[in-house]
Amino acid sequence: MVNDELRTAILELARARGPAKTICPSDAARAVGGEHWRGLMDDARDIARDLARQGDVEVTQGGEVLDPDATWRGPIRIRAR
């Protein structure tokens, strides 16, 4: 299932970078979807939100940690916890 692949990609990529660095949801979308990654962006953002709720990652924007239950606009970054 694509969502499971995205979840795994987000966690693996974020953990590989470590808690001091972030990834973009597009990094995971590209890893899973190849040339068709753009269609996975909404799912990648939703999965990042779920992972943040579970405490596995932090989602940031402009260096500030976002509330996973808030409405987000614009680019986000994902950091392993």
PDB file of N, CA, C and O in Angstrom:
ATOM      1  N   MET A   1       0.847  -1.187   0.000  1.00  0.00           N
ATOM      2  CA  MET A   1       0.000   0.000   0.000  1.00  0.00           C
ATOM      3  C   MET A   1       0.888   1.245   0.000  1.00  0.00           C
ATOM      4  O   MET A   1       1.885   1.303   0.720  1.00  0.00           O
ATOM      5  N   VAL A   2       0.530   2.214  -0.790  1.00  0.00           N
ATOM      6  CA  VAL A   2       1.352   3.405  -0.957  1.00  0.00           C
ATOM      7  C   VAL A   2       1.509   4.172   0.358  1.00  0.00           C
ATOM      8  O   VAL A   2       2.596   4.672   0.649  1.00  0.00           O
ATOM      9  N   ASN A   3       0.449   4.271   1.150  1.00  0.00           N
ATOM     10  CA  ASN A   3       0.557   5.012   2.402  1.00  0.00           C
ATOM     11  C   ASN A   3       1.562   4.369   3.351  1.00  0.00           C
ATOM     12  O   ASN A   3       2.287   5.076   4.050  1.00  0.00           O
ATOM     13  N   ASP A   4       1.615   3.049   3.386  1.00  0.00           N
ATOM     14  CA  ASP A   4       2.606   2.363   4.217  1.00  0.00           C
ATOM     15  C   ASP A   4       4.017   2.656   3.710  1.00  0.00           C
ATOM     16  O   ASP A   4       4.941   2.849   4.499  1.00  0.00           O
ATOM     17  N   GLU A   5       4.173   2.688   2.394  1.00  0.00           N
ATOM     18  CA  GLU A   5       5.479   2.995   1.815  1.00  0.00           C
ATOM     19  C   GLU A   5       5.887   4.430   2.138  1.00  0.00           C
ATOM     20  O   GLU A   5       7.049   4.688   2.452  1.00  0.00           O
ATOM     21  N   LEU A   6       4.943   5.363   2.063  1.00  0.00           N
ATOM     22  CA  LEU A   6       5.245   6.755   2.402  1.00  0.00           C
ATOM     23  C   LEU A   6       5.625   6.889   3.872  1.00  0.00           C
ATOM     24  O   LEU A   6       6.575   7.595   4.212  1.00  0.00           O
ATOM     25  N   ARG A   7       4.886   6.216   4.733  1.00  0.00           N
ATOM     26  CA  ARG A   7       5.183   6.267   6.174  1.00  0.00           C
ATOM     27  C   ARG A   7       6.600   5.763   6.441  1.00  0.00           C
ATOM     28  O   ARG A   7       7.370   6.392   7.167  1.00  0.00           O
ATOM     29  N   THR A   8       6.927   4.629   5.848  1.00  0.00           N
ATOM     30  CA  THR A   8       8.260   4.060   6.014  1.00  0.00           C
ATOM     31  C   THR A   8       9.327   5.006   5.465  1.00  0.00           C
ATOM     32  O   THR A   8      10.361   5.213   6.100  1.00  0.00           O
ATOM     33  N   ALA A   9       9.078   5.577   4.293  1.00  0.00           N
ATOM     34  CA  ALA A   9      10.054   6.488   3.681  1.00  0.00           C
ATOM     35  C   ALA A   9      10.265   7.729   4.549  1.00  0.00           C
ATOM     36  O   ALA A   9      11.401   8.159   4.749  1.00  0.00           O
ATOM     37  N   ILE A  10       9.184   8.303   5.064  1.00  0.00           N
ATOM     38  CA  ILE A  10       9.317   9.486   5.924  1.00  0.00           C
ATOM     39  C   ILE A  10      10.165   9.159   7.140  1.00  0.00           C
ATOM     40  O   ILE A  10      11.101   9.890   7.465  1.00  0.00           O
ATOM     41  N   LEU A  11       9.842   8.064   7.812  1.00  0.00           N
ATOM     42  CA  LEU A  11      10.590   7.702   9.024  1.00  0.00           C
ATOM     43  C   LEU A  11      12.045   7.391   8.715  1.00  0.00           C
ATOM     44  O   LEU A  11      12.938   7.849   9.428  1.00  0.00           O
ATOM     45  N   GLU A  12      12.299   6.619   7.661  1.00  0.00           N
ATOM     46  CA  GLU A  12      13.681   6.249   7.333  1.00  0.00           C
ATOM     47  C   GLU A  12      14.504   7.466   6.918  1.00  0.00           C
ATOM     48  O   GLU A  12      15.642   7.622   7.360  1.00  0.00           O
ATOM     49  N   LEU A  13      13.942   8.321   6.079  1.00  0.00           N
ATOM     50  CA  LEU A  13      14.675   9.498   5.625  1.00  0.00           C
ATOM     51  C   LEU A  13      14.931  10.471   6.776  1.00  0.00           C
ATOM     52  O   LEU A  13      16.032  11.006   6.910  1.00  0.00           O
ATOM     53  N   ALA A  14      13.921  10.695   7.597  1.00  0.00           N
ATOM     54  CA  ALA A  14      14.082  11.630   8.720  1.00  0.00           C
ATOM     55  C   ALA A  14      15.093  11.095   9.728  1.00  0.00           C
ATOM     56  O   ALA A  14      15.929  11.849  10.225  1.00  0.00           O
ATOM     57  N   ARG A  15      15.024   9.819  10.028  1.00  0.00           N
ATOM     58  CA  ARG A  15      15.964   9.230  10.990  1.00  0.00           C
ATOM     59  C   ARG A  15      17.387   9.230  10.439  1.00  0.00           C
ATOM     60  O   ARG A  15      18.347   9.413  11.187  1.00  0.00           O
ATOM     61  N   ALA A  16      17.521   9.024   9.130  1.00  0.00           N
ATOM     62  CA  ALA A  16      18.855   9.039   8.525  1.00  0.00           C
ATOM     63  C   ALA A  16      19.489  10.424   8.621  1.00  0.00           C
ATOM     64  O   ALA A  16      20.706  10.539   8.765  1.00  0.00           O
ATOM     65  N   ARG A  17      18.685  11.461   8.543  1.00  0.00           N
ATOM     66  CA  ARG A  17      19.204  12.828   8.663  1.00  0.00           C
ATOM     67  C   ARG A  17      19.457  13.221  10.101  1.00  0.00           C
ATOM     68  O   ARG A  17      20.281  14.092  10.377  1.00  0.00           O
ATOM     69  N   GLY A  18      18.748  12.580  11.021  1.00  0.00           N
ATOM     70  CA  GLY A  18      18.929  12.876  12.441  1.00  0.00           C
ATOM     71  C   GLY A  18      18.064  14.036  12.898  1.00  0.00           C
ATOM     72  O   GLY A  18      17.520  14.774  12.077  1.00  0.00           O
ATOM     73  N   PRO A  19      17.937  14.195  14.213  1.00  0.00           N
ATOM     74  CA  PRO A  19      17.027  15.203  14.770  1.00  0.00           C
ATOM     75  C   PRO A  19      17.458  16.650  14.547  1.00  0.00           C
ATOM     76  O   PRO A  19      16.664  17.565  14.768  1.00  0.00           O
ATOM     77  N   ALA A  20      18.689  16.874  14.117  1.00  0.00           N
ATOM     78  CA  ALA A  20      19.158  18.242  13.879  1.00  0.00           C
ATOM     79  C   ALA A  20      18.816  18.744  12.479  1.00  0.00           C
ATOM     80  O   ALA A  20      18.957  19.933  12.194  1.00  0.00           O
ATOM     81  N   LYS A  21      18.364  17.836  11.599  1.00  0.00           N
ATOM     82  CA  LYS A  21      18.064  18.203  10.216  1.00  0.00           C
ATOM     83  C   LYS A  21      16.660  17.750   9.855  1.00  0.00           C
ATOM     84  O   LYS A  21      16.058  16.934  10.552  1.00  0.00           O
ATOM     85  N   THR A  22      16.144  18.291   8.753  1.00  0.00           N
ATOM     86  CA  THR A  22      14.782  17.972   8.338  1.00  0.00           C
ATOM     87  C   THR A  22      14.745  17.433   6.918  1.00  0.00           C
ATOM     88  O   THR A  22      15.705  17.548   6.156  1.00  0.00           O
ATOM     89  N   ILE A  23      13.600  16.841   6.588  1.00  0.00           N
ATOM     90  CA  ILE A  23      13.319  16.437   5.214  1.00  0.00           C
ATOM     91  C   ILE A  23      12.054  17.160   4.760  1.00  0.00           C
ATOM     92  O   ILE A  23      11.291  17.676   5.577  1.00  0.00           O
ATOM     93  N   CYS A  24      11.851  17.186   3.480  1.00  0.00           N
ATOM     94  CA  CYS A  24      10.629  17.718   2.898  1.00  0.00           C
ATOM     95  C   CYS A  24       9.709  16.532   2.593  1.00  0.00           C
ATOM     96  O   CYS A  24      10.193  15.457   2.242  1.00  0.00           O
ATOM     97  N   PRO A  25       8.401  16.711   2.721  1.00  0.00           N
ATOM     98  CA  PRO A  25       7.507  15.612   2.336  1.00  0.00           C
ATOM     99  C   PRO A  25       7.761  15.128   0.906  1.00  0.00           C
ATOM    100  O   PRO A  25       7.528  13.961   0.591  1.00  0.00           O
ATOM    101  N   SER A  26       8.239  16.027   0.046  1.00  0.00           N
ATOM    102  CA  SER A  26       8.514  15.624  -1.334  1.00  0.00           C
ATOM    103  C   SER A  26       9.649  14.614  -1.418  1.00  0.00           C
ATOM    104  O   SER A  26       9.705  13.832  -2.367  1.00  0.00           O
ATOM    105  N   ASP A  27      10.553  14.615  -0.444  1.00  0.00           N
ATOM    106  CA  ASP A  27      11.629  13.618  -0.443  1.00  0.00           C
ATOM    107  C   ASP A  27      11.039  12.213  -0.358  1.00  0.00           C
ATOM    108  O   ASP A  27      11.459  11.310  -1.082  1.00  0.00           O
ATOM    109  N   ALA A  28      10.063  12.036   0.530  1.00  0.00           N
ATOM    110  CA  ALA A  28       9.409  10.734   0.677  1.00  0.00           C
ATOM    111  C   ALA A  28       8.547  10.430  -0.538  1.00  0.00           C
ATOM    112  O   ALA A  28       8.527   9.298  -1.020  1.00  0.00           O
ATOM    113  N   ALA A  29       7.839  11.429  -1.031  1.00  0.00           N
ATOM    114  CA  ALA A  29       6.988  11.224  -2.206  1.00  0.00           C
ATOM    115  C   ALA A  29       7.824  10.799  -3.413  1.00  0.00           C
ATOM    116  O   ALA A  29       7.419   9.923  -4.177  1.00  0.00           O
ATOM    117  N   ARG A  30       8.975  11.414  -3.578  1.00  0.00           N
ATOM    118  CA  ARG A  30       9.857  11.049  -4.692  1.00  0.00           C
ATOM    119  C   ARG A  30      10.408   9.637  -4.522  1.00  0.00           C
ATOM    120  O   ARG A  30      10.516   8.884  -5.490  1.00  0.00           O
ATOM    121  N   ALA A  31      10.754   9.283  -3.287  1.00  0.00           N
ATOM    122  CA  ALA A  31      11.303   7.946  -3.023  1.00  0.00           C
ATOM    123  C   ALA A  31      10.280   6.862  -3.346  1.00  0.00           C
ATOM    124  O   ALA A  31      10.647   5.777  -3.796  1.00  0.00           O
ATOM    125  N   VAL A  32       9.014   7.146  -3.123  1.00  0.00           N
ATOM    126  CA  VAL A  32       7.960   6.148  -3.347  1.00  0.00           C
ATOM    127  C   VAL A  32       7.392   6.232  -4.762  1.00  0.00           C
ATOM    128  O   VAL A  32       7.170   5.207  -5.407  1.00  0.00           O
ATOM    129  N   GLY A  33       7.159   7.447  -5.239  1.00  0.00           N
ATOM    130  CA  GLY A  33       6.433   7.615  -6.494  1.00  0.00           C
ATOM    131  C   GLY A  33       7.259   7.838  -7.730  1.00  0.00           C
ATOM    132  O   GLY A  33       6.722   7.850  -8.838  1.00  0.00           O
ATOM    133  N   GLY A  34       8.571   8.017  -7.569  1.00  0.00           N
ATOM    134  CA  GLY A  34       9.409   8.261  -8.739  1.00  0.00           C
ATOM    135  C   GLY A  34       8.935   9.479  -9.506  1.00  0.00           C
ATOM    136  O   GLY A  34       8.744  10.547  -8.923  1.00  0.00           O
ATOM    137  N   GLU A  35       8.744   9.330 -10.806  1.00  0.00           N
ATOM    138  CA  GLU A  35       8.319  10.437 -11.659  1.00  0.00           C
ATOM    139  C   GLU A  35       6.923  10.951 -11.313  1.00  0.00           C
ATOM    140  O   GLU A  35       6.571  12.075 -11.668  1.00  0.00           O
ATOM    141  N   HIS A  36       6.142  10.146 -10.635  1.00  0.00           N
ATOM    142  CA  HIS A  36       4.750  10.498 -10.316  1.00  0.00           C
ATOM    143  C   HIS A  36       4.597  10.956  -8.866  1.00  0.00           C
ATOM    144  O   HIS A  36       3.533  10.788  -8.271  1.00  0.00           O
ATOM    145  N   TRP A  37       5.637  11.521  -8.308  1.00  0.00           N
ATOM    146  CA  TRP A  37       5.661  11.887  -6.891  1.00  0.00           C
ATOM    147  C   TRP A  37       4.674  12.995  -6.538  1.00  0.00           C
ATOM    148  O   TRP A  37       4.170  13.021  -5.415  1.00  0.00           O
ATOM    149  N   ARG A  38       4.388  13.893  -7.444  1.00  0.00           N
ATOM    150  CA  ARG A  38       3.527  15.037  -7.116  1.00  0.00           C
ATOM    151  C   ARG A  38       2.144  14.600  -6.638  1.00  0.00           C
ATOM    152  O   ARG A  38       1.551  15.249  -5.776  1.00  0.00           O
ATOM    153  N   GLY A  39       1.640  13.527  -7.183  1.00  0.00           N
ATOM    154  CA  GLY A  39       0.334  13.007  -6.779  1.00  0.00           C
ATOM    155  C   GLY A  39       0.312  12.433  -5.372  1.00  0.00           C
ATOM    156  O   GLY A  39      -0.756  12.153  -4.827  1.00  0.00           O
ATOM    157  N   LEU A  40       1.482  12.260  -4.787  1.00  0.00           N
ATOM    158  CA  LEU A  40       1.573  11.702  -3.426  1.00  0.00           C
ATOM    159  C   LEU A  40       1.775  12.769  -2.356  1.00  0.00           C
ATOM    160  O   LEU A  40       1.829  12.447  -1.169  1.00  0.00           O
ATOM    161  N   MET A  41       1.887  14.025  -2.755  1.00  0.00           N
ATOM    162  CA  MET A  41       2.224  15.077  -1.786  1.00  0.00           C
ATOM    163  C   MET A  41       1.182  15.251  -0.686  1.00  0.00           C
ATOM    164  O   MET A  41       1.548  15.375   0.482  1.00  0.00           O
ATOM    165  N   ASP A  42      -0.098  15.263  -1.024  1.00  0.00           N
ATOM    166  CA  ASP A  42      -1.120  15.406   0.016  1.00  0.00           C
ATOM    167  C   ASP A  42      -1.068  14.248   0.995  1.00  0.00           C
ATOM    168  O   ASP A  42      -1.190  14.441   2.205  1.00  0.00           O
ATOM    169  N   ASP A  43      -0.886  13.043   0.467  1.00  0.00           N
ATOM    170  CA  ASP A  43      -0.783  11.870   1.343  1.00  0.00           C
ATOM    171  C   ASP A  43       0.452  11.968   2.230  1.00  0.00           C
ATOM    172  O   ASP A  43       0.384  11.642   3.415  1.00  0.00           O
ATOM    173  N   ALA A  44       1.574  12.410   1.681  1.00  0.00           N
ATOM    174  CA  ALA A  44       2.801  12.538   2.474  1.00  0.00           C
ATOM    175  C   ALA A  44       2.610  13.542   3.604  1.00  0.00           C
ATOM    176  O   ALA A  44       3.055  13.300   4.726  1.00  0.00           O
ATOM    177  N   ARG A  45       1.961  14.654   3.326  1.00  0.00           N
ATOM    178  CA  ARG A  45       1.699  15.656   4.367  1.00  0.00           C
ATOM    179  C   ARG A  45       0.757  15.098   5.433  1.00  0.00           C
ATOM    180  O   ARG A  45       0.958  15.334   6.624  1.00  0.00           O
ATOM    181  N   ASP A  46      -0.270  14.361   5.010  1.00  0.00           N
ATOM    182  CA  ASP A  46      -1.215  13.765   5.969  1.00  0.00           C
ATOM    183  C   ASP A  46      -0.518  12.738   6.853  1.00  0.00           C
ATOM    184  O   ASP A  46      -0.768  12.677   8.056  1.00  0.00           O
ATOM    185  N   ILE A  47       0.348  11.941   6.262  1.00  0.00           N
ATOM    186  CA  ILE A  47       1.075  10.933   7.038  1.00  0.00           C
ATOM    187  C   ILE A  47       2.038  11.609   8.004  1.00  0.00           C
ATOM    188  O   ILE A  47       2.183  11.160   9.141  1.00  0.00           O
ATOM    189  N   ALA A  48       2.694  12.677   7.573  1.00  0.00           N
ATOM    190  CA  ALA A  48       3.570  13.428   8.477  1.00  0.00           C
ATOM    191  C   ALA A  48       2.772  13.953   9.665  1.00  0.00           C
ATOM    192  O   ALA A  48       3.254  13.920  10.797  1.00  0.00           O
ATOM    193  N   ARG A  49       1.562  14.433   9.421  1.00  0.00           N
ATOM    194  CA  ARG A  49       0.683  14.910  10.491  1.00  0.00           C
ATOM    195  C   ARG A  49       0.383  13.777  11.486  1.00  0.00           C
ATOM    196  O   ARG A  49       0.469  13.962  12.700  1.00  0.00           O
ATOM    197  N   ASP A  50       0.031  12.607  10.950  1.00  0.00           N
ATOM    198  CA  ASP A  50      -0.252  11.456  11.813  1.00  0.00           C
ATOM    199  C   ASP A  50       0.978  11.050  12.625  1.00  0.00           C
ATOM    200  O   ASP A  50       0.874  10.751  13.814  1.00  0.00           O
ATOM    201  N   LEU A  51       2.134  11.042  11.978  1.00  0.00           N
ATOM    202  CA  LEU A  51       3.370  10.682  12.684  1.00  0.00           C
ATOM    203  C   LEU A  51       3.704  11.707  13.768  1.00  0.00           C
ATOM    204  O   LEU A  51       4.239  11.348  14.817  1.00  0.00           O
ATOM    205  N   ALA A  52       3.394  12.963  13.523  1.00  0.00           N
ATOM    206  CA  ALA A  52       3.618  13.997  14.538  1.00  0.00           C
ATOM    207  C   ALA A  52       2.666  13.790  15.723  1.00  0.00           C
ATOM    208  O   ALA A  52       3.063  13.959  16.875  1.00  0.00           O
ATOM    209  N   ARG A  53       1.434  13.430  15.443  1.00  0.00           N
ATOM    210  CA  ARG A  53       0.476  13.142  16.532  1.00  0.00           C
ATOM    211  C   ARG A  53       0.965  11.987  17.397  1.00  0.00           C
ATOM    212  O   ARG A  53       0.767  11.982  18.612  1.00  0.00           O
ATOM    213  N   GLN A  54       1.605  11.011  16.763  1.00  0.00           N
ATOM    214  CA  GLN A  54       2.105   9.834  17.483  1.00  0.00           C
ATOM    215  C   GLN A  54       3.427  10.107  18.196  1.00  0.00           C
ATOM    216  O   GLN A  54       3.888   9.287  18.990  1.00  0.00           O
ATOM    217  N   GLY A  55       4.033  11.256  17.914  1.00  0.00           N
ATOM    218  CA  GLY A  55       5.291  11.602  18.547  1.00  0.00           C
ATOM    219  C   GLY A  55       6.532  11.054  17.857  1.00  0.00           C
ATOM    220  O   GLY A  55       7.627  11.115  18.415  1.00  0.00           O
ATOM    221  N   ASP A  56       6.372  10.519  16.645  1.00  0.00           N
ATOM    222  CA  ASP A  56       7.510   9.955  15.920  1.00  0.00           C
ATOM    223  C   ASP A  56       8.344  11.023  15.220  1.00  0.00           C
ATOM    224  O   ASP A  56       9.554  10.863  15.062  1.00  0.00           O
ATOM    225  N   VAL A  57       7.698  12.115  14.798  1.00  0.00           N
ATOM    226  CA  VAL A  57       8.381  13.211  14.109  1.00  0.00           C
ATOM    227  C   VAL A  57       7.828  14.541  14.612  1.00  0.00           C
ATOM    228  O   VAL A  57       6.803  14.591  15.292  1.00  0.00           O
ATOM    229  N   GLU A  58       8.525  15.603  14.266  1.00  0.00           N
ATOM    230  CA  GLU A  58       8.009  16.954  14.439  1.00  0.00           C
ATOM    231  C   GLU A  58       7.863  17.559  13.055  1.00  0.00           C
ATOM    232  O   GLU A  58       8.709  17.353  12.184  1.00  0.00           O
ATOM    233  N   VAL A  59       6.808  18.292  12.862  1.00  0.00           N
ATOM    234  CA  VAL A  59       6.601  18.999  11.608  1.00  0.00           C
ATOM    235  C   VAL A  59       6.884  20.468  11.891  1.00  0.00           C
ATOM    236  O   VAL A  59       6.356  21.042  12.843  1.00  0.00           O
ATOM    237  N   THR A  60       7.722  21.069  11.052  1.00  0.00           N
ATOM    238  CA  THR A  60       8.124  22.453  11.286  1.00  0.00           C
ATOM    239  C   THR A  60       7.837  23.317  10.067  1.00  0.00           C
ATOM    240  O   THR A  60       7.667  22.837   8.946  1.00  0.00           O
ATOM    241  N   GLN A  61       7.793  24.606  10.341  1.00  0.00           N
ATOM    242  CA  GLN A  61       7.666  25.604   9.293  1.00  0.00           C
ATOM    243  C   GLN A  61       8.408  26.833   9.772  1.00  0.00           C
ATOM    244  O   GLN A  61       8.100  27.376  10.833  1.00  0.00           O
ATOM    245  N   GLY A  62       9.369  27.265   9.008  1.00  0.00           N
ATOM    246  CA  GLY A  62      10.168  28.413   9.417  1.00  0.00           C
ATOM    247  C   GLY A  62      10.905  28.181  10.723  1.00  0.00           C
ATOM    248  O   GLY A  62      11.153  29.120  11.479  1.00  0.00           O
ATOM    249  N   GLY A  63      11.259  26.915  10.989  1.00  0.00           N
ATOM    250  CA  GLY A  63      11.984  26.573  12.202  1.00  0.00           C
ATOM    251  C   GLY A  63      11.108  26.380  13.430  1.00  0.00           C
ATOM    252  O   GLY A  63      11.603  25.964  14.477  1.00  0.00           O
ATOM    253  N   GLU A  64       9.817  26.674  13.322  1.00  0.00           N
ATOM    254  CA  GLU A  64       8.886  26.523  14.450  1.00  0.00           C
ATOM    255  C   GLU A  64       8.133  25.204  14.325  1.00  0.00           C
ATOM    256  O   GLU A  64       7.701  24.828  13.235  1.00  0.00           O
ATOM    257  N   VAL A  65       7.978  24.503  15.452  1.00  0.00           N
ATOM    258  CA  VAL A  65       7.228  23.250  15.452  1.00  0.00           C
ATOM    259  C   VAL A  65       5.741  23.562  15.313  1.00  0.00           C
ATOM    260  O   VAL A  65       5.204  24.421  16.012  1.00  0.00           O
ATOM    261  N   LEU A  66       5.090  22.852  14.402  1.00  0.00           N
ATOM    262  CA  LEU A  66       3.659  23.043  14.154  1.00  0.00           C
ATOM    263  C   LEU A  66       2.823  22.081  14.980  1.00  0.00           C
ATOM    264  O   LEU A  66       3.240  20.957  15.259  1.00  0.00           O
ATOM    265  N   ASP A  67       1.656  22.530  15.363  1.00  0.00           N
ATOM    266  CA  ASP A  67       0.668  21.684  16.026  1.00  0.00           C
ATOM    267  C   ASP A  67       0.089  20.744  14.966  1.00  0.00           C
ATOM    268  O   ASP A  67      -0.418  21.214  13.948  1.00  0.00           O
ATOM    269  N   PRO A  68       0.153  19.429  15.181  1.00  0.00           N
ATOM    270  CA  PRO A  68      -0.358  18.507  14.156  1.00  0.00           C
ATOM    271  C   PRO A  68      -1.856  18.631  13.930  1.00  0.00           C
ATOM    272  O   PRO A  68      -2.363  18.172  12.907  1.00  0.00           O
ATOM    273  N   ASP A  69      -2.572  19.241  14.863  1.00  0.00           N
ATOM    274  CA  ASP A  69      -4.017  19.387  14.700  1.00  0.00           C
ATOM    275  C   ASP A  69      -4.422  20.749  14.152  1.00  0.00           C
ATOM    276  O   ASP A  69      -5.610  21.008  13.957  1.00  0.00           O
ATOM    277  N   ALA A  70      -3.454  21.620  13.902  1.00  0.00           N
ATOM    278  CA  ALA A  70      -3.744  22.943  13.355  1.00  0.00           C
ATOM    279  C   ALA A  70      -3.844  22.865  11.830  1.00  0.00           C
ATOM    280  O   ALA A  70      -3.464  21.862  11.225  1.00  0.00           O
ATOM    281  N   THR A  71      -4.355  23.922  11.223  1.00  0.00           N
ATOM    282  CA  THR A  71      -4.385  24.036   9.770  1.00  0.00           C
ATOM    283  C   THR A  71      -3.036  24.562   9.304  1.00  0.00           C
ATOM    284  O   THR A  71      -2.550  25.574   9.810  1.00  0.00           O
ATOM    285  N   TRP A  72      -2.435  23.876   8.341  1.00  0.00           N
ATOM    286  CA  TRP A  72      -1.134  24.287   7.819  1.00  0.00           C
ATOM    287  C   TRP A  72      -1.303  24.874   6.440  1.00  0.00           C
ATOM    288  O   TRP A  72      -2.135  24.431   5.648  1.00  0.00           O
ATOM    289  N   ARG A  73      -0.493  25.885   6.170  1.00  0.00           N
ATOM    290  CA  ARG A  73      -0.412  26.474   4.827  1.00  0.00           C
ATOM    291  C   ARG A  73       1.051  26.636   4.480  1.00  0.00           C
ATOM    292  O   ARG A  73       1.863  26.998   5.332  1.00  0.00           O
ATOM    293  N   GLY A  74       1.382  26.373   3.255  1.00  0.00           N
ATOM    294  CA  GLY A  74       2.750  26.575   2.817  1.00  0.00           C
ATOM    295  C   GLY A  74       3.647  25.374   3.067  1.00  0.00           C
ATOM    296  O   GLY A  74       3.190  24.321   3.513  1.00  0.00           O
ATOM    297  N   PRO A  75       4.929  25.548   2.772  1.00  0.00           N
ATOM    298  CA  PRO A  75       5.878  24.443   2.881  1.00  0.00           C
ATOM    299  C   PRO A  75       6.149  24.042   4.315  1.00  0.00           C
ATOM    300  O   PRO A  75       6.227  24.884   5.211  1.00  0.00           O
ATOM    301  N   ILE A  76       6.289  22.749   4.517  1.00  0.00           N
ATOM    302  CA  ILE A  76       6.619  22.201   5.832  1.00  0.00           C
ATOM    303  C   ILE A  76       7.877  21.357   5.724  1.00  0.00           C
ATOM    304  O   ILE A  76       8.297  20.969   4.634  1.00  0.00           O
ATOM    305  N   ARG A  77       8.465  21.085   6.871  1.00  0.00           N
ATOM    306  CA  ARG A  77       9.627  20.200   6.957  1.00  0.00           C
ATOM    307  C   ARG A  77       9.328  19.175   8.045  1.00  0.00           C
ATOM    308  O   ARG A  77       8.508  19.416   8.931  1.00  0.00           O
ATOM    309  N   ILE A  78       9.995  18.042   7.969  1.00  0.00           N
ATOM    310  CA  ILE A  78       9.769  16.942   8.911  1.00  0.00           C
ATOM    311  C   ILE A  78      11.097  16.592   9.573  1.00  0.00           C
ATOM    312  O   ILE A  78      12.119  16.440   8.904  1.00  0.00           O
ATOM    313  N   ARG A  79      11.065  16.464  10.908  1.00  0.00           N
ATOM    314  CA  ARG A  79      12.271  16.152  11.682  1.00  0.00           C
ATOM    315  C   ARG A  79      11.999  14.956  12.576  1.00  0.00           C
ATOM    316  O   ARG A  79      10.948  14.869  13.210  1.00  0.00           O
ATOM    317  N   ALA A  80      12.957  14.029  12.623  1.00  0.00           N
ATOM    318  CA  ALA A  80      12.845  12.873  13.513  1.00  0.00           C
ATOM    319  C   ALA A  80      12.924  13.360  14.959  1.00  0.00           C
ATOM    320  O   ALA A  80      13.581  14.356  15.262  1.00  0.00           O
ATOM    321  N   ARG A  81      12.249  12.643  15.831  1.00  0.00           N
ATOM    322  CA  ARG A  81      12.298  12.971  17.260  1.00  0.00           C
ATOM    323  C   ARG A  81      13.216  12.012  17.962  1.00  0.00           C
ATOM    324  O   ARG A  81      13.401  12.111  19.175  1.00  0.00           O
TER     325      ARG A  81
END
